[in-house]
Amino acid sequence: MNSILHLDSSPRGERSRSRQLASNFMAAWRDLHPDATVTYRDLRQTPIPHITEDWIEADFTPPELLSPELREQLKLSDELVDEFLAADRCLFSVPMYNFSVPSNFKAYIDQIVRVGRTFTFENGQGKGLVSGKKVMFITSRGVEFSSGSPFEGLDAQEPALRNIFQFMGVTDIEFIHADGLDMGDDARKRGLDEAQSKIQKLVVDW
Ligand SMILES: Cc1cc2nc3c(=O)[nH]c(=O)nc-3n(C[C@H](O)[C@H](O)[C@H](O)COP(=O)(O)O)c2cc1C
């Protein structure tokens, strides 16, 4: 049985291009997998709190030594990790903010990167504990990062996302970028059309 976690992170609602593209992806994917279980999470509707000093203490305390208070610190994180681990596939829609990800999606990442649950340390090295999962990112970005663009080399979004999901053990990671969305009508249309055709191509075997 296929299961998918679809998460939108744009603080914008109907104006959000990343939400729209992810919704298009999901509609096409569901046509191909009518029996799949879909879990939807919207960081706009349900913001994720930043981690705190108590949270960090709880994260690095062995589970059998957690006091009820420290256990409570990890309650939401446990739910988010359970949800993330339960899905065979994750579709994350993420705008680019300040060359990286919005802070709400970073807060989500901070909650799911958990010692003993999604990674561990072995011989002083991090070791991912997540396996058998496909992760797809649909991003929306105001400018273009292609070769020759003034922004070439400044994309800190894809590398950060690749690094942290690979760190947790995910090996199957895809990106669909919609670029140039705030560079005028022609660039926006080009960026959205290119993203849409990549959706149609990738959704078939995903
Ligand atoms: C606070 C903020 C920061 C942004 N920073 C960048 C940036 O660094 N690079 C970029 O290409 N676009 C940037 N943008 C443009 C957005 O990525 C673009 O408008 C995108 O469509 C937003 O996603 P959404 O339409 O799903 O809300 C920024 C937009 C906002 C509101």
The ligand as an SDF file (V2000), in Angstrom:
LIG
                    3D

 31 33  0  0  0  0  0  0  0  0999 V2000
   10.7160   36.9600    2.5930 C   0  0  0  0  0  0  0  0  0  0  0  0
   10.9810   36.5340    1.1750 C   0  0  0  0  0  0  0  0  0  0  0  0
   12.2730   36.2100    0.8020 C   0  0  0  0  0  0  0  0  0  0  0  0
   12.5250   35.7920   -0.5020 C   0  0  0  0  0  0  0  0  0  0  0  0
   13.8070   35.4670   -0.8520 N   0  0  0  0  0  0  0  0  0  0  0  0
   14.0480   35.0030   -2.1010 C   0  0  0  0  0  0  0  0  0  0  0  0
   15.3740   34.6090   -2.4860 C   0  0  0  0  0  0  0  0  0  0  0  0
   16.3300   34.6710   -1.7230 O   0  0  0  0  0  0  0  0  0  0  0  0
   15.5610   34.1430   -3.7520 N   0  0  0  0  0  0  0  0  0  0  0  0
   14.5320   34.0150   -4.6340 C   0  0  0  0  0  0  0  0  0  0  0  0
   14.7450   33.5280   -5.7530 O   0  0  0  0  0  0  0  0  0  0  0  0
   13.2630   34.3900   -4.2970 N   0  0  0  0  0  0  0  0  0  0  0  0
   13.0100   34.8870   -3.0680 C   0  0  0  0  0  0  0  0  0  0  0  0
   11.7360   35.2460   -2.7160 N   0  0  0  0  0  0  0  0  0  0  0  0
   10.6490   35.0870   -3.7100 C   0  0  0  0  0  0  0  0  0  0  0  0
    9.8420   33.8180   -3.4740 C   0  0  0  0  0  0  0  0  0  0  0  0
   10.6710   32.6760   -3.4410 O   0  0  0  0  0  0  0  0  0  0  0  0
    8.7880   33.6300   -4.5690 C   0  0  0  0  0  0  0  0  0  0  0  0
    7.9340   34.7580   -4.5870 O   0  0  0  0  0  0  0  0  0  0  0  0
    7.9780   32.3630   -4.3920 C   0  0  0  0  0  0  0  0  0  0  0  0
    6.9970   32.2810   -5.3980 O   0  0  0  0  0  0  0  0  0  0  0  0
    7.3110   32.3020   -3.0220 C   0  0  0  0  0  0  0  0  0  0  0  0
    6.6600   31.0480   -2.8640 O   0  0  0  0  0  0  0  0  0  0  0  0
    5.0440   30.9170   -2.8500 P   0  0  0  0  0  0  0  0  0  0  0  0
    4.5780   31.5480   -4.1560 O   0  0  0  0  0  0  0  0  0  0  0  0
    4.7810   29.4770   -2.7980 O   0  0  0  0  0  0  0  0  0  0  0  0
    4.5370   31.6570   -1.6600 O   0  0  0  0  0  0  0  0  0  0  0  0
   11.4660   35.7010   -1.4410 C   0  0  0  0  0  0  0  0  0  0  0  0
   10.1610   36.0400   -1.0350 C   0  0  0  0  0  0  0  0  0  0  0  0
    9.9210   36.4560    0.2520 C   0  0  0  0  0  0  0  0  0  0  0  0
    8.5020   36.7990    0.6590 C   0  0  0  0  0  0  0  0  0  0  0  0
  1  2  1  0
  2  3  1  0
  2 30  2  0
  3  4  2  0
  4  5  1  0
  4 28  1  0
  5  6  2  0
  6  7  1  0
  6 13  1  0
  7  8  2  0
  7  9  1  0
  9 10  1  0
 10 11  2  0
 10 12  1  0
 12 13  2  0
 13 14  1  0
 14 15  1  0
 14 28  1  0
 15 16  1  0
 16 17  1  0
 16 18  1  0
 18 19  1  0
 18 20  1  0
 20 21  1  0
 20 22  1  0
 22 23  1  0
 23 24  1  0
 24 25  2  0
 24 26  1  0
 24 27  1  0
 28 29  2  0
 29 30  1  0
 30 31  1  0
M  END
$$$$
